[in-house]
Amino acid sequence: MPTILGQNQYGKAENRVVKITRDGDTHHIKDLNVSVALSGDMEEVHYSGSNANVLPTDTTKNTVFAFAKEHGIESAEQFGIHLARHFVTSQEPIKRARIRVEEYTWERIETSDNNSRFIGSDEVKHSFVRKGQEVRTSQITFDGENWEVISGMKDLTVMNSTNSEFWGYVKDKYTTLQEAYDRILATTVQAAWRFNWTSDEQRMPNWERSYAEAKKHLLQAFAETYSLSLQQTLYQMGSRVINSRSEIDEVRLSLPNKHHFLVDLEPFGLKNDNEVYFAADRPYGLIEGTVLRDGVEARIPVDHTNL
Ligand SMILES: O=c1[nH]c(=O)c2[nH]c(=O)[nH]c2[nH]1
């Protein structure tokens, strides 16, 4: 049976690059995990093994580190844009570059209870603790003409200890779930949002500010929604971002329902007054959905993941 080559891409994955910027003796850290995927005229290397069109993955790794020096790392998105543009414009056979970035955030260590005494001391300026909250993600794709930037986050765990109910659902012969009028709602947010910046002709968003604002709106919507289901909360979270940020047209959310079950304390002669829960880790409900600006086309893949 004859065969033909289908979709293919290649590049160095998970380049862990850390850039220290020294502003006098005050240091700033950017800590990224960068994955490069290139595609284009790559039939020959697959069919015959000719490497004539192949920029080595080793070179793509070196480029990541060299660009950290040459261009700095202003934001994950800006860094990805520099890289994608470079690969597509410098090598004829490369027609498309996709750069995925995970970013780990570092916060300054405060070195005294009375912090004000130490402001200006060396410890504050160059000592950091890695932030335990979310991992920031971005994916930058360039085909020589159009850009697609999808940013987001994963591992951001949140909980409402009240203002959540779940009742009025379908009941069949297998249904045992009790209706809940005051339950815990907890989830670990995986979010991806697509920017409507697609060409060098348009003004580029402020990536850092956009991220901070999108995160703020997701969290505020989670906190402020009186929830009748996680689905309803998901829609509120997505639409809050779309309505507040004109640079974002599409939000995809994947929200595991981190179930907290009330423990039966009756056997011990104790009454559980919505106080003691068993935090189950699996199975979990998985609630996923896309929220779009009216009139735009959905482009974030249903199973979009970063790395
Ligand atoms: O918010 C929820 N949505 C569901 O679809 C669902 N299903 C379920 O068993 N519990 C919940 N909770």
PDBQT file of the ligand as one rigid body, heavy atoms in Angstrom, charges set to zero:
ROOT
HETATM    1  O1  LIG A 401     -21.760  21.634  39.284  1.00  0.00    +0.000 OA
HETATM    2  C1  LIG A 401     -22.017  20.451  39.012  1.00  0.00    +0.000 A 
HETATM    3  N1  LIG A 401     -22.323  20.101  37.734  1.00  0.00    +0.000 N 
HETATM    4  C2  LIG A 401     -22.616  18.829  37.365  1.00  0.00    +0.000 A 
HETATM    5  O2  LIG A 401     -22.901  18.549  36.171  1.00  0.00    +0.000 OA
HETATM    6  C3  LIG A 401     -22.613  17.850  38.376  1.00  0.00    +0.000 A 
HETATM    7  N2  LIG A 401     -22.841  16.510  38.376  1.00  0.00    +0.000 N 
HETATM    8  C4  LIG A 401     -22.670  16.070  39.640  1.00  0.00    +0.000 A 
HETATM    9  O3  LIG A 401     -22.791  14.875  40.012  1.00  0.00    +0.000 OA
HETATM   10  N3  LIG A 401     -22.334  17.116  40.463  1.00  0.00    +0.000 N 
HETATM   11  C5  LIG A 401     -22.297  18.224  39.699  1.00  0.00    +0.000 A 
HETATM   12  N4  LIG A 401     -22.002  19.527  39.988  1.00  0.00    +0.000 N 
ENDROOT
TORSDOF 0
